[in-house]
Amino acid sequence: MRRRGVVAVAAAAALGLAACGGPAEEEQASELEWDGESQQYVIEEDVASGAVPLKVWFEEDYLAEAVIAAFKEEFKDEYPDMRIEYELVGKHDAVDKMALAGEAGTGADVFMTFYNEIPNAIDDGTAAPLGEYSDVLQERMSEAFTSVVSVDDQMHAVPVTTESLGLIYNTTLLQELTGSSEPAATWEEIKALAAEYNDPGTNRWTIRMSTMEIYRAYPILSAMGWQVYPDGNVDEPGFDDPALTPALDYYAGLRDIYNVPSADSTWETIEEGFAKGETPYVITGPWSFALFDEGAAANGFEYGVTTLPTVEGGETAGSFAGMHVAAVSGYSEHPAAARVFANFLASDAGAATVYAATGQIPALNADLLAGIEGIEDDPHVAGIVAQSANAELIPQVPEYFWEVGDAMVTDVWDDLSDSAAAQEKAVTTYNELHGI
């Protein structure tokens, strides 16, 4: 995930949606048989016997097959005959597709999506409350994760994985350049190294980063004291905040150390550039680890991951968190089995399977993460987990928020306008689009 699906929903945004939608899913959850000893719902006999399959939607074959195999292994004694079928449906498409397929009786029992889609799913009746599993999950993961998919303490989706941007650094190159492999904590430290290391003539830069997206710019703007959607109100994105003007000034000033037009700050120039081993720092997320692993092996360097740099004397750099979730369809004819499967994705065995298959970080508490095979030995996960603690969950936002924000940061980076003018344009454009 690189961008649009990173934004979460605030619980407040969902409160008005809880009573809408399809079948009586609230009653459905309360009538299921709960096994207090195993902390699981009792799966319906027709599914347990294999007479009918449980249907799930995943985006990737390899993940679906790994999770289904792990689920069958985990429940081989209780439900040896249970069958699970999967269909490939993109996370971005799942909620819209389920709204139609669920009502037609052709949808899945469990589907994967992004947590910014959950309000729409609640509204359509396609994201049912998890019942007893809400208490189970709230003990296993941060309130920041559980609350954004909850209405009145009832979770409507299972947080599965989380992600955030981080500062990735070439430890080998830093040791060579500075005598220390420790990364910079502030932009001022990065500027100091850039004064010696940058060579625009050969396209050599101390840091590479995308400069045409507010998603990528936000850690810098937040370190300067600006907070997006400060009250969680979609009417007030914060573009009119006086703190944004100096924040944009600071952001534009970083052009001095990465003098590349925004249109040229692409995947190839950023992630692939870092993988060559000639760039001390890059700002990106865990989706780039596989490429960096290959580059490190091929070019003889090691790299680390840490929290995003702040501004000297500034605030902690915030970022937008991402989270993939599993939802139980409110139209499912097998609500117990569906909830058992969805909850499995956040169990020890399920989380380990997801991590092993994808490398994505399970949305669990740190003490539980430490027990998952491979994570404790993964030198890169800890940095993303640490930055995730600083990540912000903002309300479900309209698509034009990104368009307006992207234009604003691009205008100041490319010197198309000064910060005050770019900010004023953002306020006007957002209000116009929001009023349509």
C-alpha positions in Angstrom: 0.0 0.0 0.0 1.5 3.3 -0.9 -1.2 5.8 -0.5 -4.9 6.1 -0.8 -5.8 3.3 1.5 -3.7 4.6 4.4 -6.3 6.7 6.0 -8.4 5.4 8.8 -11.9 6.2 9.8 -12.7 7.8 13.1 -15.3 6.1 15.3 -17.3 9.4 15.3 -17.6 9.2 11.6 -19.3 5.9 11.8 -21.7 6.6 14.6 -24.3 7.9 12.4 -24.1 4.9 10.1 -24.5 2.1 12.5 -28.2 1.7 12.2 -28.2 1.7 8.4 -27.7 -1.1 5.9 -29.0 -4.5 5.2 -29.8 -7.5 7.5 -30.3 -7.4 11.3 -26.6 -8.0 12.0 -26.8 -6.7 15.6 -29.3 -9.4 16.5 -27.4 -11.9 14.4 -24.2 -11.5 16.5 -26.0 -11.7 19.9 -27.8 -15.0 19.0 -24.7 -17.0 18.2 -23.3 -19.7 20.5 -20.2 -18.5 22.3 -17.7 -21.0 23.8 -16.3 -19.2 26.8 -13.5 -21.7 27.3 -12.1 -21.5 23.8 -13.1 -17.8 23.3 -14.6 -18.7 20.0 -18.1 -18.9 18.4 -19.4 -22.4 17.6 -19.4 -22.8 13.9 -22.6 -23.8 12.2 -23.1 -27.5 11.5 -23.5 -27.2 7.7 -20.1 -25.4 7.5 -18.4 -27.5 10.1 -19.5 -30.7 8.3 -18.3 -29.5 5.0 -21.8 -29.6 3.5 -21.3 -25.9 2.4 -18.1 -24.0 2.1 -17.2 -20.7 3.8 -16.5 -18.1 1.2 -13.7 -15.5 1.6 -12.4 -12.7 -0.6 -8.6 -12.0 -0.7 -6.6 -9.8 -3.0 -3.7 -12.2 -3.5 -3.6 -16.0 -4.2 -0.6 -16.6 -2.0 -2.1 -15.0 1.0 -5.4 -16.7 0.7 -3.8 -20.1 0.3 -1.5 -19.6 3.2 -4.2 -18.3 5.6 -6.7 -21.1 4.7 -4.0 -23.7 5.2 -3.1 -22.3 8.6 -6.7 -22.0 9.6 -7.4 -25.7 8.7 -4.3 -26.7 10.7 -5.4 -24.7 13.7 -8.9 -26.1 13.7 -8.1 -29.6 12.4 -9.4 -31.3 15.6 -12.6 -29.3 16.0 -13.6 -28.9 12.3 -11.7 -31.5 10.2 -14.2 -31.4 7.4 -14.7 -27.7 7.1 -14.2 -26.3 3.5 -13.1 -22.8 2.6 -13.2 -21.3 -0.8 -11.7 -18.0 -1.9 -12.1 -15.5 -4.7 -9.7 -12.7 -5.7 -11.2 -9.3 -5.1 -9.2 -6.1 -4.7 -9.4 -4.4 -1.3 -10.4 -1.1 -3.0 -13.3 -2.9 -4.7 -14.5 -5.2 -2.0 -17.0 -2.9 -0.2 -18.7 -1.7 -3.4 -18.8 -5.2 -4.8 -20.1 -6.7 -1.5 -23.0 -4.1 -1.4 -24.4 -5.7 -4.5 -23.2 -9.3 -4.2 -24.2 -9.6 -0.5 -27.8 -8.6 -1.2 -27.9 -10.9 -4.2 -26.6 -13.8 -2.2 -23.4 -14.2 -4.2 -21.0 -12.4 -1.8 -18.4 -13.7 0.5 -18.8 -14.4 4.2 -15.5 -12.6 5.0 -13.8 -10.0 2.9 -10.6 -7.9 3.1 -10.6 -4.1 2.7 -9.0 -0.9 4.0 -10.2 0.5 7.2 -11.2 3.8 5.6 -13.9 1.8 3.8 -15.6 0.6 6.9 -18.1 3.5 7.3 -19.4 2.7 3.9 -19.6 -1.0 4.7 -21.5 -0.3 7.9 -23.8 2.0 6.0 -24.5 -0.8 3.5 -24.9 -3.5 6.1 -21.9 -5.4 4.7 -19.7 -5.0 7.8 -21.4 -6.8 10.7 -20.4 -6.3 14.3 -18.0 -8.9 15.7 -19.9 -9.6 18.9 -17.8 -11.3 21.6 -14.7 -11.0 19.5 -14.7 -7.2 20.2 -13.6 -7.9 23.7 -11.0 -10.5 22.6 -9.4 -8.2 20.0 -9.4 -5.1 22.3 -7.1 -7.0 24.6 -4.7 -7.9 21.8 -4.2 -4.6 20.0 -4.1 -0.8 20.5 -7.2 1.2 21.1 -6.0 3.3 18.2 -6.6 0.4 15.9 -9.8 -1.0 17.4 -11.6 2.3 18.0 -11.5 3.4 14.4 -13.5 0.3 13.3 -15.9 0.5 16.2 -19.3 1.9 16.9 -20.5 1.9 20.6 -17.6 -0.5 21.6 -18.7 -3.0 18.9 -15.9 -3.6 16.3 -17.1 -4.0 12.7 -13.8 -5.3 11.3 -10.7 -7.1 12.4 -7.4 -5.1 12.2 -5.0 -7.4 10.4 -1.9 -5.5 9.3 -0.6 -2.0 9.8 2.0 0.1 8.0 3.6 3.6 8.0 6.3 5.5 6.3 9.7 5.3 8.0 13.2 6.7 7.6 15.3 4.0 5.9 19.1 4.5 6.1 22.1 2.9 4.6 24.2 1.9 7.6 27.2 1.0 5.6 27.4 4.3 3.7 26.7 6.3 6.8 29.6 4.6 8.6 31.8 5.4 5.7 30.7 9.1 5.5 30.3 10.0 9.1 32.1 7.4 11.1 28.9 6.3 12.6 26.0 4.0 11.4 23.5 5.8 13.6 20.8 7.6 11.6 19.9 11.3 11.8 17.1 12.3 14.2 16.5 15.7 12.7 16.4 17.4 9.3 19.2 19.7 10.4 21.5 16.7 10.7 20.5 15.5 7.2 21.2 19.0 5.9 24.6 19.0 7.4 25.5 15.8 5.7 24.0 17.0 2.4 26.2 20.0 2.4 29.2 17.6 2.0 27.7 14.6 0.1 25.3 16.0 -2.4 26.5 16.3 -6.0 23.7 17.4 -8.3 25.8 17.0 -11.4 26.0 13.2 -10.8 22.5 13.0 -9.3 23.9 12.1 -5.9 21.7 13.0 -3.0 21.8 12.5 0.7 18.1 11.8 0.9 15.5 10.8 -1.7 11.7 11.2 -1.1 8.5 11.8 -3.0 7.7 15.5 -3.0 4.4 15.6 -4.8 2.1 14.0 -2.3 0.7 15.4 1.0 0.9 11.8 2.3 4.7 11.9 2.0 5.0 15.6 3.0 2.9 15.3 6.1 5.6 14.1 8.5 7.6 17.3 7.7 4.6 19.5 8.1 3.5 17.8 11.3 7.0 18.2 12.8 6.6 21.9 12.2 3.3 21.9 14.3 0.6 21.4 11.7 -2.1 18.8 12.3 -4.5 17.7 9.6 -8.2 17.4 10.5 -7.4 18.4 14.1 -11.0 17.8 15.3 -11.7 14.8 13.2 -14.2 16.9 11.3 -14.3 16.4 7.5 -15.5 20.0 7.2 -12.2 21.3 8.7 -9.1 19.8 7.1 -6.8 22.4 8.7 -5.7 24.1 5.6 -6.5 27.5 7.1 -4.3 26.9 10.2 -1.7 29.7 10.6 0.8 27.0 11.6 0.7 25.6 8.1 2.4 28.6 6.5 5.8 28.3 8.2 5.5 24.5 7.9 5.2 24.9 4.1 8.1 27.3 4.1 10.2 24.7 5.9 9.1 22.0 3.4 9.9 24.2 0.4 13.3 24.9 2.0 14.3 21.2 1.8 14.5 21.7 -2.0 18.0 22.9 -1.1 19.1 19.4 -0.2 17.1 17.5 -2.8 16.9 19.7 -5.8 14.6 17.6 -7.9 11.3 18.8 -9.5 8.4 17.1 -7.9 7.4 15.3 -11.1 10.8 13.6 -11.1 10.5 12.2 -7.5 9.2 8.9 -8.7 9.6 5.3 -7.6 12.5 4.8 -9.9 14.4 7.8 -8.6 13.6 7.2 -5.0 13.3 3.5 -4.0 15.4 2.1 -6.9 18.0 4.9 -6.3 18.4 3.8 -2.7 18.7 0.2 -3.6 21.8 1.0 -5.6 23.6 1.7 -2.3 24.6 5.3 -3.1 21.9 7.2 -1.0 22.2 7.5 2.8 18.5 8.1 3.4 15.1 7.5 1.8 11.6 8.0 3.1 9.2 5.2 2.2 7.4 2.2 3.7 7.7 -1.5 4.3 6.4 -2.2 0.8 10.0 -1.4 -0.4 11.8 -3.8 1.9 11.9 -6.6 -0.7 13.6 -4.3 -3.2 16.0 -3.0 -0.6 16.9 -6.5 0.4 17.8 -7.4 -3.1 19.7 -4.2 -3.6 21.6 -4.6 -0.3 22.7 -8.1 -1.3 23.7 -7.1 -4.8 25.5 -3.9 -3.8 27.1 -5.0 -0.5 25.4 -2.7 2.0 23.2 -3.0 5.1 20.2 -0.8 5.9 18.1 0.1 8.9 14.7 1.6 9.6 13.8 4.2 12.2 11.3 6.9 13.0 11.0 9.9 10.7 13.2 12.9 11.4 11.8 15.9 13.2 12.8 19.5 13.0 15.2 20.8 15.5 13.1 22.2 18.3 10.0 21.0 16.6 7.5 18.2 17.4 7.4 14.5 16.8 7.0 13.7 13.1 3.6 12.2 12.6 2.6 10.1 9.6 -0.6 8.6 8.2 -1.1 5.0 9.4 -2.3 2.3 7.1 -4.4 -0.7 8.1 -5.8 -3.7 6.3 -8.9 -5.2 7.9 -11.1 -8.3 7.6 -14.9 -7.8 7.8 -17.7 -10.2 8.2 -20.6 -9.7 5.8 -23.8 -8.7 7.3 -25.5 -10.9 4.7 -23.5 -14.0 5.6 -25.7 -17.1 6.2 -22.8 -18.5 8.3 -22.2 -15.6 10.8 -20.4 -17.7 13.4 -18.0 -19.4 11.0 -17.4 -16.0 9.3 -16.5 -14.4 12.6 -14.2 -17.3 13.6 -12.3 -17.0 10.3 -12.0 -13.2 10.5 -10.8 -13.4 14.1 -8.2 -16.0 13.2 -6.4 -13.4 11.1 -5.5 -11.5 14.3 -4.7 -14.7 16.3 -1.1 -15.7 17.0 -1.2 -18.3 14.3 -3.0 -16.1 11.8 -0.7 -13.1 12.4 2.3 -15.3 12.0 0.9 -16.7 8.7 0.2 -13.2 7.3 3.6 -12.0 8.3 5.4 -15.0 6.8 3.4 -14.7 3.5 3.5 -10.9 3.0 6.1 -9.4 5.3 3.4 -7.0 6.5 3.3 -6.1 10.2 0.4 -7.5 12.2 -1.7 -5.0 14.0 -1.0 -6.4 17.4 0.4 -5.1 20.7 4.2 -5.1 20.8 4.4 -7.9 23.3 2.4 -10.2 21.0 4.4 -9.1 18.0 7.6 -10.2 19.7 6.3 -13.7 19.9 5.7 -14.1 16.2 8.4 -16.1 14.5 10.7 -14.0 12.4 9.6 -10.6 13.6 12.0 -10.4 16.6 14.8 -11.2 14.2 13.7 -8.8 11.5 15.8 -5.7 12.0 13.5 -3.6 9.9 10.1 -4.2 11.6 10.9 -2.4 14.8 11.4 1.0 13.1 8.1 0.9 11.4 6.4 -0.2 14.6 8.0 2.7 16.4 6.9 5.2 13.8 3.4 3.6 13.8 3.1 4.8 17.4 3.4 8.3 16.0 1.0 7.7 13.2 -2.3 9.5 13.1 -5.7 8.1 12.3 -7.8 10.8 10.6 -11.4 10.6 9.5 -12.6 9.1 6.3 -11.8 11.9 3.9 -13.0 12.7 0.4 -10.8 12.0 -2.5 -10.4 15.7 -3.2 -8.5 16.1 0.1 -5.6 14.3 -1.6 -5.9 16.3 -4.8 -6.0 19.6 -2.9 -3.2 18.6 -0.6 -1.0 17.3 -3.4 -1.4 20.5 -5.4 -0.5 22.6 -2.3 2.8 20.8 -1.5 3.7 20.6 -5.2 3.2 24.3 -5.7 5.6 25.2 -2.9 8.2 22.6 -3.8 8.3 23.6 -7.4 8.2 27.3 -6.5 5.0 27.9 -8.4 3.7 30.0 -5.6 4.7 31.0 -2.1 3.4 29.2 0.9 0.7 31.7 1.8 -0.7 31.7 -1.7 -0.6 27.9 -1.9 -2.3 27.6 1.4 -5.0 30.1 0.4 -5.6 28.2 -2.8 -6.0 25.0 -0.8 -8.6 26.5 1.5 -10.6 27.9 -1.4 -10.4 24.7 -3.5 -11.3 22.4 -0.7 -14.3 24.5 0.4 -15.5 24.7 -3.2 -15.3 20.9 -3.7 -16.7 20.2 -0.3 -19.7 22.3 -1.0 -20.6 20.6 -4.3 
